Amino acid sequence: MKIISIVLLLASAFLSIKHGWVAFQPATAEQAKMMANLGITKTIMPYFGAFSIIIGLMLFFPQTFFISNLLNAVTIVLIMAMSLRAGDYKTALIEIPFLAMPLIMIWLKYPLKS
């Protein structure tokens, strides 16, 4: 169980930091279209990026492990809700496994505590 928890921790932190970094890069045409469909503007993207990077880094500390997973789950639910509002059911369904990851990590608890 501890190995699974460590793998999930590393994967979740990597994805959060990667998505945060991408938010600071120029958007491709496909990304810009998806963001426009969700109602996310270019102005908001750096804030989402910084938020995502902070969540990814917070995962490594036992004191902030729970809150970072909770914020990650809330962010994913927000993306799913915005996708459903835009009529993009495929994106909402794709997000389900990513929603399960922070919830499973909360259940498994912080893996690096001795």
N, C-alpha and C positions, 0 to 999 in steps of 0.2 A: 504494500500500500504506500509506503514511504517513497519508493522509486516512482510510482505513478504520480504521486503528489509533486515530486520534484520536477518530473517531466512536464506536467501541466503548468507548474509555476514558471518554468523557463519558457515554455511555448507562449503562455499568456503574456509574460513580460515582453518577449520578443515581438509579438503581434501588436501590443499596445505602443511600444516604442517605434516600430516600423510604420504603423498607421499615423502616428504623430509626426514622424519625420516627413512622410509623404504629403501631409497637409501643408508643409512649408514649401513644397516643390510646385512648379507650374503644372497645372492640371492638363491632362490630355483631353481631347475632344470628348471621349467616352465618359471620363470622370466628371467633366464640367456638365455634361448632359444629365448624368445621374444626380449630381448635387442640385442642379436647377430643378429637377423633378421633385426632389425631396424638400425644396424650399430653402436650401442652404446657400448663402451668398459667399462670394470670395472674401468679403470682409470678416466673416465669422470663422473661416477655415483656420487661421493661425491660432485662434482661441481653442478650437477643438483639438488642434495639434498639440498645443502646450498641455492641455488637460489630459490628453491621451498619454503623453510622455510621462507626466507626473504620476498618473495611475500605474504605468508600467514600472516605474522606479519604486513606488510605494509598496509594491508586492513583495519586495525583498526584505522588508522590515516587519518583524512580528507584531509591533505595535500598530501598524497601519495595514496589515494584511487583510483583515476583515473589511474595513471601510473601502479599501481599493477594489476588492472583489465586488462589493456592493455597488460602488460607483460604476464599475465596468458593466455589471448586469443592467443597471439603470440606463446607461448609455446605449447598450444594445437594444433594450426595450424601446427606447426613444427612436432609434433608427428603424426598428420594426414598425412602430406606430406611424412614423412619417412615410414609410414605404407603403403601408396599407392605405393611408389617406391619399397618396398619389396613385393608388391602383396598381402598384408594383408588388404583386403577391409573391413573385419569384424571389425577390430580394428579401422579403420578410421571412420566407421559408428557409432561405439559405442561412439566415442569422440564427436559427434555432440551435444548431450545435455550438455556436459561439456563445449563446446565452447559457447553455448547459455547463460550459467550462468553468466560469467563476462560481456557479452554484455548487458544482462538485468540489471545487477547491475549498469553498467554505466548509462543506461537509467533512472533507478529509483533514482540514486544519493545516496550520503552518508546518511545512515539512522539515525545516532546518533548525528547529528548536531541539535542544538536547534533553 
